[in-house]
Amino acid sequence: NPQVIVGANTSYAYYVHEGTDPHTIRPKKSKLLRFVYNGRVIYVEKVSHPGQEEQPFLSKNLRKVIR
């Protein structure tokens, strides 16, 4: 029987594939998060992420290979 391996080599692939519920993002190694918004550098203690809709790219590609 032929074998097919479909995967991703990133730490966040599962969350993109399956989606996420709304959640809070907090810094792990410092007291503040830093990001650029509208050309300005912003520092905050936390961010409320609205969640991620699932993007099942692994399942879609597996179905293509199986056909």
C-alpha positions as CSV (number, residue, x, y, z in Angstrom):
1,N,0.0,0.0,0.0
2,P,1.3,3.4,-0.9
3,Q,1.8,5.9,1.9
4,V,1.2,9.6,1.9
5,I,2.5,12.1,4.5
6,V,0.8,15.5,4.7
7,G,2.1,17.9,7.4
8,A,3.5,21.2,8.3
9,N,6.7,22.1,10.1
10,T,5.6,25.2,12.1
11,S,4.6,25.4,15.7
12,Y,1.4,27.2,14.9
13,A,0.1,25.1,12.0
14,Y,-2.4,23.2,14.2
15,Y,-4.0,26.5,15.3
16,V,-4.3,27.7,11.7
17,H,-5.7,24.4,10.6
18,E,-8.2,23.9,13.4
19,G,-8.9,27.5,14.3
20,T,-9.0,29.1,17.8
21,D,-11.5,30.6,20.1
22,P,-11.1,34.2,21.3
23,H,-8.2,34.4,23.7
24,T,-5.8,36.8,25.5
25,I,-2.2,37.1,24.4
26,R,0.4,38.0,27.1
27,P,4.1,38.4,26.9
28,K,6.2,35.4,27.9
29,K,9.7,36.9,28.2
30,S,9.0,40.5,29.1
31,K,6.5,42.7,30.8
32,L,5.1,44.2,27.5
33,L,4.2,43.2,24.0
34,R,5.6,45.3,21.2
35,F,4.2,45.7,17.8
36,V,3.8,48.3,15.0
37,Y,0.3,49.7,14.3
38,N,-0.4,52.4,11.7
39,G,3.4,53.1,11.6
40,R,3.6,53.6,15.3
41,V,5.4,51.4,17.8
42,I,2.9,50.3,20.5
43,Y,3.6,48.6,23.9
44,V,0.8,46.8,25.7
45,E,0.5,44.3,28.6
46,K,-2.0,42.1,26.7
47,V,-4.0,41.8,23.5
48,S,-7.5,40.3,23.2
49,H,-7.4,38.2,20.0
50,P,-10.8,37.6,18.4
51,G,-10.0,34.0,17.4
52,Q,-9.0,32.4,14.2
53,E,-11.3,30.8,11.7
54,E,-10.1,27.3,10.7
55,Q,-8.2,26.9,7.5
56,P,-7.9,23.2,7.0
57,F,-5.1,23.2,4.4
58,L,-3.8,19.8,5.5
59,S,-7.1,18.0,5.1
60,K,-7.8,19.7,1.7
61,N,-4.4,18.6,0.4
62,L,-4.7,15.1,1.7
63,R,-8.1,14.8,-0.1
64,K,-6.4,16.0,-3.3
65,V,-3.7,13.4,-3.0
66,I,-6.1,10.5,-2.3
67,R,-8.2,11.3,-5.4
